[in-house]
């Protein structure tokens, strides 16, 4: 089992994302419960939210537990809980857009994929810049 130091910055980012997805999922679920589910897209959305909400709540509970300690453990089932919670929540939101119109659903899907690409690319760039900056600072100190 790998151990890592808890980083407050990552804690806040993960908490923000998870809370936002739970909020969206809950709002849409409340609206869907009042509707007659006569389309496949809305049924898929409701099943996605029924699975994602408990998974995301478990992720939030783990984040709060990690705040109490300096070192956290990297366990595979917590990663799966977080990954599938986020994925199913986004799939559920996409299914709602596809229910309205296939063009809206396609636009949502393409924009979501583009956003994931941008975030991954930008995160890699920031890590590279910060690693280079830390190396430069170490050279200046010695």
N, C-alpha and C positions, 0 to 999 in steps of 0.2 A: 504494500500500500504506500503510495506516494504521499508526502506531507508538504504543505505549502504554508507560507505566512499569509494571513488574511490581509488583503489589500482593501482599504476603505473605499477607494475609488471604484473598484470592480463591484464591491458590495452595493454601492449606491446605484450604479448603472444597471445591474441585474435586478435590483429591487424596483427601479423605475419601469423597466421594460415589462417585467412580470406583472406588476400592479396594473399597468396600462392595458395589457392583454386580458387580464381577468375582468377589468372594468368593462371593456368593450364586449367581451363574451357574455357577461351578465346582462348588460343592457339589451343586447340582441336576443338573448335567450328569453328574457321577460317579454319582449315583443313577440317572439315566435310562439310562446306558450299561449298567447291570446289569439293566435291565428289558427285557421284550419290548415293543417299540413297536407296539401294536395299536390305538392311538387317534390320531385326527388331531391332537388337542390336544397330546399328548406329542411328536409329530413336529414340529409347529410350534414348540414350546418348544425342542427340540433344535436346529433350524435357526436360531432366533433367537439362542441362546447361541453357536452356532458362528460366527455373524457378529459378535455384540456383543463377545465376549471379545477378539479381536484389535484391534477398533476402540478399545476401552477401554484396552488395553495401549499402543496408540499414543498415546492421550491422556495417559497417565501419563508416557510417555517425553518427550513435549513439555513437560509440566509440570516435569520434572526439568531439561530443557534450559533452560527459561526461568529457573530459579533461578540459573543461572550468570551471567546478564546483568541489567542494569538496565532495558533497554528490550526490549519484545517486539513482534513483528509480528502484525497481525491478518490472517490468511489464511483464505480461505473453506473450504478443504478440511480444515483442522484443526477448524473449527467443525462441519462435517458429520460428521467422524469422531466427535467427542464427542457430538453430538446423537443420531445414529443408534445409537451404542454404548449410550447410556443408554436410549433409547426401546426398542430391541430387547431389551435385558435385562429391562426392566419388562414388555414384551409376553410374553416367555418365562415370566416368573414368573406372570403372569396366566393364560397358557395352562395352566400346571400346576394352578392353582386351578380353572379351568374343567373340567379333566379329572376332578377329584374330584367336583365338583358345580356345576351352573350357577348356583346361588344364591351359593356361595362366590366363584365367578368374578365375578359381578355385583357383589357387595359389595366385592371387591378393586378392581374397575374404578372404581366410584363413589368409594370412599375415595381412590384414587390421583388421580382428577380433582379431588376436593375439596382434597386436599393440595397439588396444583400451584396451584390457585387461591389458597389461603391463603398459600403461599410467595411467589407473585408479588405479591399484595396487600401483604403485610407488608414485602417488600423495597422496594416503591415507597414505602410509608409511612416506612420507615427512611431511605431516601435523601432524601426530602422533609424530614424532621425534621433530618437532619444538614446538608443544604444550608442550611436556615433558620438553624441554629445557627452555621454557619460565617459566614454573612452578618452575624449579630448580633455575633460576635466581631470581624469586620473593622470594624464600626461603632464598637465599643468601643475598639479600638486607635487608630483615627484620630481 
